[in-house]
């Protein structure tokens, strides 16, 4: 922008000189030798002013074009930032919806975030896990269920029918199948 100020000042000075030459030419008689010299100065000054105005207008045009490109880049950056913000907002809304759904599931089945759901049946692998669960019941909160066909419960806690399955009610993290007591203890500790 400072360039534009100097360019306008320069053109103004040239125009003043040009106008001065014009008025001087107007005052002198037509046939005088001074008049021819002033006329030559006027023509030269006029040509110089025209060149200067053309150069300044080109510079201004380039400056405006550069500013326009900068504005386009800024607009693109703003658009990208807006898209990022929209995506983040959508992700927050999805997360809030999931949390709300999770809270509704916990409330509906009277569970808490730290409850470990033990989903089992009367098979060998589930039977092998019952002593470990019985031992850990004194430390952790368990909800034991054999309701393998409770659709609503299965949906809430993402149960697929695999037994045994352990699910952390709060995070919905799970482990499926028979595991060691140490693995189960580690899982319960993270819930």
Secondary structure, DSSP 8 states (H G I E B T S, - for coil): -HHHHHHHHHHHHHHHHHHHHHHHHHHS-TT-HHHHHHHHHHHHHHHHHHHHHHHHHHHHHHHHHHHHHHHHHHHHHHHHHHHHHHHHHHHHHHHHHHHHHHHHHHHHTT--TT-EEEE--SSHHHHHHHHHHHHHTTTS-EEEE--TT-HHHHHHTT--S-SSEEEETTT--EEES---HHHHHHHHHH-
